[in-house]
Amino acid sequence: MSSLMIPLRRRRRNSAVGGPSVWHAIRSDPTTPFDPVTLAIVVRDQQRPSRRWVYPWLRHVSRFLVALIRLAKTLVPLRFSAHSTMDRLCIWFLRRFVSADACALLMRHFVVETNLLNVIAVHSGGAVGPVTLRPRTIAELGDRAVLIHDINVYDVLTRVRLADMAGPVRLDPDLLDVPHLDVEAGRRRWLNLDIQSALCLMNIPFAACLTPQEYERAVHSMRLDDSLLALLAHLTGDGTLLRWCRGGVTVRVDSAVDVPRTVYEHAVICEHAHERLIQLARRQVPALSIPSPNI
């Protein structure tokens, strides 16, 4: 009996070792819509050494430094901001220390969220105009793109009225287009950080260069994801979009959160919603082909 059990244990162990990897499971999950080209970039980014070895401790260092900055700004009555400095630091950092993959994911998020907001804006009964923030180059992330990105969310969600938004609507595939993004892949970088490590470091100058009110507004904007998803579900009649609601309430202001992690999860939620809208658009026009962006 024991001589038979040993080979059996070996077969079970070998079967477990030879099973699908976590990365294969992420890429193949049929329940979470995600642009396949972008998902491949996300997986490659998650496999970077910096994500495994740097991010786990960097997130704590980042939170500590941001807490010190926010405490200092609370104690000092003088209010100041340095938007131009923040923009220059951001662009310099992305070009020198952040991988091309991570830059692509960051730039794509600006475009994807703009697309989601424009789906709502177009069907708002004229309550709000189109959102135009669609950076295609790293340089275009300057000129207060981060601030405008957050303000756009507030502008759209505070002006629309459910009574003026009849659904389900016919989706315009042009609103879901993602242009080619120039991430300066040929540029020599000193480091190639993953997106989550990059967000940890970028959060420090954001906290330093924004006023407490601006920083608080930026953090709270991610609490509005549920409202954005609810409006899109109302317009399309598709309850699947509500699956990615994180719950909680929007009437509580709380900026003492893990901002880089929240930003990352916010971007993933937007990707799910964006790909779901593309799926719905294809169903409305079966012959329609919406190619994946070449980023």
N, C-alpha and C positions, 0 to 999 in steps of 0.2 A: 504493500500500500504506500509506504513512504517513498519507494523508488518511483512510483507513478506520480506522486504529488510534486516531486521536485521539478520534472519537466513542465508540469502544469503551471507551477508558479512562474517559471521562466517565460512560458508563453504569455501569461497574463502581463508580466512586467514588460516584455518586449512589445506587446500590443499597446500598452499605455505609452511607452516611449515613442512608438511609431505613429501615435494618433495625431489628429489635427492640432496645429499650434493655435495659440490665442489670436495671433495675427490673421490666420486663415479664418477663424471664427468671426472676427470683426469684419473682415472683407466680405464674408459670405452670409452674414445675418440677413435673412429675408424680411425681417420685421421693421428694419430701420432704413428708410430711403436715404440714399446718399449718392451724390454724383460720383461715379466709379473712379474717374481720373483724380478727383480731389481726395477721395477716400484712400487711394493708393499713396498720395502724398502725405496724408495724415499718418498712415501706418509707418511710412518710411521715417517721418519726423519723430514718431513715438519711439522708434528703434535707435535713435541717436544716442551715443554715449552720454551726452550732457543730460538727456532726459532721465537716464537711469542713475547717474552718479552725481550730477550737479543739482538738478531740480529739487530733490528731497530735502536738502539742507538750505538751498538758496531761498526757498519759499518762506522759511522761518526768519532768515536774515532780512528779507524784504519786508515782511510784516512788522518786524521790530523797528527797522529804520523808518518806515512809513508812520508807525505809531509815534515815534519820537518827533518826527516832522509835524504831525498833526497836533501833538501836545504843545510844541513850541509855538505854533501858529495860534493856538488857543490862548496861550499866556501872553503873547505879544499883541497889543491892541492894533498895531499897524497892519493894514490889509494891502497886499500887493500881489501882482501876478506877472508872469514872464512868459507869455505865450510864444513869442518869437524864439526865445531861448529854448523853450521846450521843443518846438518844431525842429530847430537846428540839431539839437541833441538826438532827437528821435531819428532823423534821417542819417546822421553820422553813425549812430549806433547800428542801424539796420544794414548799412553798407559795409561795416567793418566787422561786426560780431555776430550777425544773425544769418543763418543759412538761407539759401535761395528758396528752399521749400517753405521755411517758416515765413519768409517775406511774402511768398505767394499766398499762403493761407491768410495772413493778415490783410493783405490788399483785397483778396477775394471777399473777405467778410464785409468790408465797407460796401462793395458792390452788391452783394447778396442782400444785405439788410436794406439798402436803397431799393432794390427790386421789390422786396416784401412791402415796404412802405408805399411804393408807387402803385401796387395792386390795390391797396386801400384808398390811396388818394384819387385814383382814376374813378373809383366807384363811390366817392364820398358826396356826390351831388354838388360838386363845386366848392365844398367847404375848405379844401386845401389844394394847393397847386402841387405839381410834380417835384420830386426830390432829385437834385442834380449831382449829388456827391458820388462820383464814380472814378476814383483814382486808378490810372492805368500804369503809372510809374511810381517808383519810390519817392521821387521828388514831389509828386502831387500829394503825398501824405503830409506835406508841410502846409502852410497857409491855414493853420487852425483846423485841419481836417478832423482831428479827434474831437474838438469841441463841437464842430458843426454836425458831426456824426451823432452825437448825443442830443443836440438841440433838435435835429430833424425828427427824432422819435417823439419828443415832447410836442413839437408842433403838430404832427399828424394826429397823435392820439388824443390831444386836448381839443382839437377842432372838429373832428368828425362826430356825427350823431347816428346812432343805430337806426333811428327813424328814417334817415335819408339814404340808407344803404339796403337796397332790396337784393335779395339773393334767391336762388343761386345765380351767379353771373357767368358769362362766357369769358374765359381767361384769354388775354392777349399774349401770345408767346413772346412778342417783342419786349414785353415788360420783364421777362425772365432771362434775357440775354446777358451773358457775362463775357465781356470783351477779352482780347488777349492782354495779358498782364506782363509788363517788362520788369522782371525782378533783378535785372543786372546779373544774370547767372555767370557771366564771364569775369566778373569783378573778383579780384583776389581779396579774400576775407581773412582777418587774423584769427577769428574763431568762427565756428558754424553751429551756433546754439540752436536748440530746438525752440519751438514757439512758446512753450510754457516757461522755460527758463528765461527767454527774452521778455515775456510779460512781467515776470518777477522784477527784473532789473528796470524795465521801463516804468513800472509803477512808482518807483522812487522819485524820478524827476517830475512825474505828473503830480504827485502830492506836493512837491516843493514849489512847482511853478504855477499851480492853480490856486485860486483862493479857496478857503474851506467850503464856501457855498458852491463853487464850480466843481470841486472834487466830489462833494456830496451829491450833487445833481448827476454827475457822470456815473457814480456807483448805483444810485437809485434807478437810473434808466434801465438797468438790467432786471429790475423787479417788474418792469412793464412787459416782459416777454409774454406772460400769460394773457395780458390784454391784447397784445398783437396777435397771438394765436387765436384768441376768441373771435376777434374781428374777421380774420381770414376764414375761420370755420363758418362764421355767419354768412360771409359772402359766397363761399363755395358750397355750403351745405354738406361739408365733409367733416365728420366728427373725428376722423383720424388725427387731424391737426391738434386736437385737444390732448392727445396722449403725452405730448411733451411739455405740458404745463407743470411747473414745479410746485404749485400750491403756494400757500402763504397769502398775505394781504399786501396791497399796494399803499395802504394808508399809514404804514409804519416806515419811518425813515431810519435806516441803520447802515452806516458806512463802515462799521467795525466788522467787516467780513474778509474772507480770503479773496481779495479782488482778482488776482491773476487766475485763480481756479474758476471763479465765477465768470470772468470774461471768456475763458476757454469753453466752459459749458454753454454759455450764451451763444457763442459762435457755432457750436455743434447743433444746438436747437434750431438756429436760423438755417443751417444747412439741411436739416431734416425737413423743415417747413418748405424751403425753396424747392427741393427735389420733389416733394409731394405735390406742389403746385404744377411742376412740369409734368408729372404723371397725369394729373387731372386734365391739363391742357392737351396732352396727347390723346386721352380718351375722348375729348370733345371733338378733336379732328384726328381720326385714326391714321390718316396718311401723313400727318405732320411729323417731321423729323426735327428734333431740337438737339443738335450735336453737343457733346460735352466740350467745355471750353479747353483750349490748348494753353495750359499755364505751366 
